[in-house]
Amino acid sequence: MGGSGSGKTTVLRLIGGQLRPSSGSVNIDGQIVHTLKTDQLYQLRRKMGMLFQHGALFTDLTAFENVAFPLREHTDLNEELIRTLVLMKLHAVGLRNAAQLKPAEISGGMGRRVALARAIALDPELIMYDEPFAGLDPISMGVTANLIRNLNDALGSTSILVSHDVKECFAIADYVYFLSSGKIVAHGTPAEMAVSTHPYVKQFVNAEADGPVPFHYPGKSLADDLGLHAGAGR
Amino acid sequence: MIARFLAAIGAWLRNSVQDLGFAVRSFFLIIASSGGLWRRPRLVIEQLFFIGNRSLVITAVSGLFVGMVLGLQGYYTLTTYGAEQSLGLLVALSLTRELGPVVTALLFAGRAGTSLTAEIGLMKAGEQLSAMEMMAVNPIQRVLAPRFWAGVIAMPILGAIFTAVGIIGSYLVGVILIGVDEGSFWSQMQSGVDVWKEVGNGTIKSLVFGIAVTFIALFQGYQAQPTPEDVSGATTRTVVISSLMVWWLDFMMTALMFSK
């Protein structure tokens, strides 16, 4: 968790090998991600699923075709089996009956759920969620949060969820890391973090306007900008 | 002052070389990623429909009017020299050698090229290409390569259609409306147009334009920053760069193909 610009999405992109670290390394399943060749990286990514902030559904394909996409790309399953698998995934996210709708025909929350079904199409060992609750109404947010937790338990996979929604995250996460300016500043279980006295965590959890994260963008003071120095009016 | 001027020129040169290198590398990456399309020709066929079939109407209508204007202008000019019987030959040579390939390429850049750039740019802005990468699907292989080959295949076909419809247009104006002798119109065309030299070279031109315009369109879309301003800028760049490239390539190829 962390505020905007704290480096949350960057961490996901480093794990997925979409960014190269300027220093250090990311170890996934015993492999150093940035040292992998393209083929090896793609092999590793087959064990991952990722839910993008706005779903990143293919707008020219229906919900069904979107979920079928990774299955068609990476397996030689026949159409009958693909259909069964896709409908099961869509059923898991409650959208089996929306299978033939295109992304433009469904709501943002539903789109996120289709993207979730696509992310789990190949039963990944690691699922990454990039701001899955952003822009959702409270009902969709609750539905998505429950789905993430339930699917994680059902698939037995590892989930890394990046968000700044305190309530939903604390409700479904086992362990929370707080990021600020690209660094981990605090970590613990949701219960521990809820009562943390760490200034950043306290400000974040209680949604305080000012604190370690200043309200004003750093720079010159207002007095400097307006030329209000002692004796300036003389 | 002079140091800053030199530094600016140096930076421009370095960026230009870097961009050119990246473009060449991308071009070869698309070619190298195309092997898988033999196993999945459906991907190319789908794009051939989107790129080629949807450019058909504008190509055919433009060809018809260009041919009609050419018939009219050609007749006025040839009448001065009492050579109006050569109208068919004049039109056929103009269309097969130059106007067919060049005008089709310019229309293609405006119709299909901009569409390709906007599509790829918006896919990038919507994180669809990133999503593909995270699904272990290479977007160059899955998205760019099929569109590239569809453009390369579509261009000579569209060029041939433009030329054929253009000849029909000039026939309608020259023979049906004005009354040029039909026998002379077709026979002079038949005897003066060489299949390999005219039609063959025209097809090669179309093929080269297809490679250039489609690659420029895809590259601009793939390179665009995921913002509305840059996607719209990339679309404009596609038309400008493609058009200039078509003129330059046309001059070079004409000099090589038709010089004696």
Boltz contact constraints between the chains, C-beta under 6 A:
constraints:
  - contact:
      token1: [A, 16]
      token2: [B, 134]
      max_distance: 6.0
  - contact:
      token1: [A, 42]
      token2: [B, 136]
      max_distance: 6.0
  - contact:
      token1: [A, 45]
      token2: [B, 136]
      max_distance: 6.0
  - contact:
      token1: [A, 46]
      token2: [B, 136]
      max_distance: 6.0
  - contact:
      token1: [A, 50]
      token2: [B, 134]
      max_distance: 6.0
  - contact:
      token1: [A, 52]
      token2: [B, 127]
      max_distance: 6.0
  - contact:
      token1: [A, 52]
      token2: [B, 131]
      max_distance: 6.0
  - contact:
      token1: [A, 56]
      token2: [B, 127]
      max_distance: 6.0
  - contact:
      token1: [A, 56]
      token2: [B, 128]
      max_distance: 6.0
  - contact:
      token1: [A, 56]
      token2: [B, 131]
      max_distance: 6.0
  - contact:
      token1: [A, 58]
      token2: [B, 128]
      max_distance: 6.0
  - contact:
      token1: [A, 70]
      token2: [B, 135]
      max_distance: 6.0
  - contact:
      token1: [A, 73]
      token2: [B, 137]
      max_distance: 6.0
